[in-house]
Amino acid sequence: MRHRRRLIRSVVALAALAPAVFGSTAAGGQTPEPGITLAVSIGGASAVAPGPRLPAGSPITLAFTATNAGTVPLVDLVVEDSLLGWIDCATPSLDPGQSVVCERDTETVAGRYRSRAVVSASTADGKRVRTAVRVGYRGMPEEHVAALDLEILLDGRPSGWPGPTLAAGEQVDLTYRVLNRGTVRLERIEVVDSQGMAVVCPSRAVDPGQSVECAAVGTAMIGRHRERAAVRAFGPHATRVRTRSSYHYLGEQRILRAEFSGVTLAGSLPASMGRGPLVRASRSIRWGIDVTNTGEDDLWGLYAEDRDKGRMTCGERHLAPGATVRCTIRGRTIAGPMEGEITVAAWASDGRQVTGAFERHAFGYRPGAGLLIETYVDGFDADVHAGPRRPVGEPIELTYAVHNVGETRLRSVRVRDALFGVIDCPQRVLRSGATMVCTHTEIAELGWWETTGTARARSDTGVVSDTDKTFWHVRAVARASLIGLRVTVDGVNTDREKARVFVAGDIVEIVYLATNDGNSPLWSMEIRDPNVPFAAMTCTGSSDLWPGDTLRCRAAMVVRSGEHWDEIEAVAWNSDGTKIVGESSVHYVGKAGPT
């Protein structure tokens, strides 16, 4: 009867350890004073008196874990045991929340062992803090030792400090691994979790050296948590043995994957690959894009814009996961290749902007015979004065793209340049829809240059021809296009290897400074931050920057919990039409503030 009353009291004590919701005891708050704690264990089992039962004369390692429980750094750390003396530690200093394990190898003695362990340390201003615990175990004859170890896993991962990071609100599988470290069989195993969850064990008995894994299911909560569990069992002659263990985790709000895919269209035909579909020239068609939400989060405010034709009309601006929306715009076709880019943007439920750029291709043809020539200078379609700038003495490659944009085969195809004469080409015959590329190289000479490329060919109905002008200029100094980007958070430069620390949930000001550090103008500058849409930024200064000009933008940002390293870009275009990118980053850690 006495044993039964003792059993009832033990169960009540274990069940009263904490509330019945998994993760309800957050450990995010910090003491405004310096503080230090000390835990002692043997083989993972608590060695606070009375401690575990161990075989007498066996080697053990006493682990003294000192933790800075305050909010200020501690130095001159000392751990001392009344029987073992000074205990060696790996470091003499601890930052807030940091722990160090100091160990001493020894051998168990027979009978009851008792000692007193003390840890002490100093603050920067010399204030000394200390705490003490009583260390104990019972050294048993080897044939009668009953001893337990308890290891706790969260989703199969170790749960020692600081523990794994879990998605808040998601199910967590807890595993309680009970190991019989003694020399006798243990029965009536019972595991109790401080959160009151039902723990199920496949077997309630375990032989020496064997283990049994018990299980429970909980839900992770937001914040940093330290929870506890206890196990007890009975050996021969109703000998009771028990031990406790703690587990830790950080619950973070799960960020749903936000992304989409796009397929461009010319009319109703796919236009994303290769040359694209054949379409009749000089006709009005619908250019479009099918946008599909391939992520896990809803997308809102869908926006699509054709780089050449303008903003597109979307049938719906909200995309649920898996949904597809078509955006279209009308435009007139031309003869020859038609290439463009459609930019798509949308916003996830938490405000993250998702963007994408998708190429569109099509080829316009004319009834009967048709020929089209396009000339390029070093890859630029330089139809307008003054064209791209090139350094003196460097080679310049002129490219002549000749397209059969008619419905009939062309023969005797020739290309001539007004400055450089007849241009060598790889073939003389072009079938309908085919393209031929001819090239010519010259050395750049100072001045402003203009020439005309002419293509001529014969068809069954006569001669067809086409011309295209080309411009370029040569200067002693080559064009240099460069963007310098500097980003600050609350006035602090965060583009560093060591993360800056901010309070999670606080609203901070982020400032972007994009400067034209080159020697030529830059056009249509914009800032691209994965967490702040450009439309949400307030900018001063023109987006068209002359050398030395700066675009200054600012926005409000909510500090997220955990460590984050976000890449920021400033994007503009130079007079050649080349995209210029400047890069910086925001590297910070969001930590819980004082409660």
ABEGO torsion letter per residue (X at the ends): XAAAAAAAAAAAAAAAABBABBGABBAABBBABBBBBBBBBBGGBBABOAEBBBBBGBBBBBBBBBBBABABBBBGBBBBBAAAEBBBBABABBBBGBBBBBBBBBBBBBEBBBBBBBBBBBBAAGBBBBBBBBBBBBBBBAAABBBBBBBBBBGGBBABOAEBBBBBGBBBBBBBBBBBABABBBBGBBBBBAAGBBBBBABABBBBGBBBBBBBBBBBBBEBBBBBBBBBBBBBGGBBBBBBBBBBBBBBBBBBBBBBBBBBBBEABBAABEAEBBBBBGBBBBBBBBBBBABABBBBGBBBBBAAAEBBBBABABBBBGBBBBBBBBBBBBBEBBBBBBBBBBBBAAGBBBBBBBBBBBBBBBBEBBBBBBBBBGGBBBABOAEBBBBBGBBBBBBBBBBBABABBBBGBBBBBAAAEBBBBABABBBBGBBBBBBBBBBBBBEBBBBBBBBBBBBAAEBBBBBBBBBBBBBABBBBBBBBBBBBBGGBBABBABBBBBBBGBBBBBBBBBBBABABBBBGBBBBBAABBAAABBBBEBABBBBGBBBBBBBBBBBBBEBBBBBBBBBBBBAAGBBBBBBBBBBBBBBBBBX
